[in-house]
């Protein structure tokens, strides 16, 4: 109706102008347009027409734009692979946002902070590209065993879900001095590099992550780096909730503070992580075979709601939905624990499209992933990626479980575990393959064998210098209570005894190598956030010589120190 009215006004204006200026022929469009433009409705109509033409031109230009100019190459690849928009898929309740609160309520997107209006399409994409818990296995291979043989045995055992059994720790073979020097130098294939000091380590449960955390603690303490500690000196960043920057001690949105190392237990959420670490931070994590991981989780988290009513893992797997409640706040310990720690829904859709989307998102967020079953090879890769020296990645197994609580699983149970933890299995198999591809590309098999041998030799040297006996001992046999690890669930966590009378510097090095996670974290927290000194009580003024001190009348006693009063007798 309004448009019809405008057209009438334009025609009226045009007719009036014709009468004033004489006849305007159709062959003279310039005079005709000028006549229309003289009145206000005509000017509005012309402006509207030009705006429409501009919008149409922009649409044409956008469609003609080449694919290479997209905002993100990964987004385009995901769209071609899955047929879904990246933002909608990553925000889908089936994949990411699900019932993960202890009350079983659906978790919504965190409230936008002042510096971030909404979660955008790059929820799990890096904005800027950078330039073990429970190591239950004695994962030291014989130094003479080649990496090729280890990988071949992995490929064979992959069908059953188990990997090679590792031999005793610290068994060494002679290596040449040149190999040790090469392993100890901070060089990358002969090229000098600068050690990385800004690090994000996603501490995946039951995957030798406590040992990796000890390595980061030692490096950070030696180089006076800062850690993103949980508020109040806790040991987890409000796990199992998704990580938020406000969980970190010392962080304030008004004056953001960046920390060098973030390595405590958390549920990954990269937009929040980026608020507390520098943009140049290296992101990495460590994975474990999901079959062995869940067997360990069953023992360690026996009190979880899904496991508390069953006597064995076989009983749980016979009817998992009878015991597993997706709304339970601790249900992640019983299914797809790695998927949960990476921030995704452990009960999400396992379709090929969604699996590929999840894998692409992890690849976009993390620079590399390690494999706990190949811990020594992983440490060589860590040394290479962070440009550290050999002693920085040497370690003793921490938070490892006594073999008396381990039991082999039948093949039928293994297959059920792989199916029940389908998302974890997809993550593990994919990144195990890329792990070996990266080693071949960056290091090569021959150099890898040399560096693994040098690493094991150094571990054996430190074991002989530091430890009493042959290695780890049960918790009751640990003489120093400060070195006794936390005992939890049905697991029997091992520890170490240090030799007596060690030189001061050697004793300090040895103690750091065997200090359990909780004790080491508390030590570094107090160092980074020292408690305020206690106020000194004022000293009384000195009395003159020979003067008798003045006696003061005693003040009233605090209520809790008053003698009880006898009740008065009742009066009639």
Secondary structure, DSSP 8 states (H G I E B T S, - for coil): -HHHHHHHHHHHHHHHHHHHH----TT-HHHHHHHHHTSHHHHHHHHHHHHHHHHHHHHHHHHHS-GGGSS-HHHHHHHHHHSS-HHHHHT-TTTT--B-STT--B-------TT--S--TTTTS-SS--------S-----TTS-HHHHHHHHHHHTTTT-------TT------HHHHHHHHS-EETTEE------EEEE--TTSSHHHHHHHHHHHHHHTT--B--BGGG-SBSSTTSB--GGGBTT--SSS---BSEE-SB-B--HHHHTTTB-TT-EEEEEE--HHHHHHHHHHHTTTSTTTTT-SSHHHHHHTHHHH--TTSTTGGGGS-HHHHHTTS-TTS---HHHHHHHHHHHHHH-SEEEEGGGHHHHHHHHHHHHT--HHHH-----S-B-GGG-----HHHHHHHHHHTHHHHHHHHHHHHHHHHHHHHHT-HHHHHHHHHHHHHHHHHHHHHHBSTTS-B-GGG-S-GGG-----TT--B-B--B-TT--HHHHHHHHHHH--HHHHHHHHHHHHS---------------TT------------GGGS----------
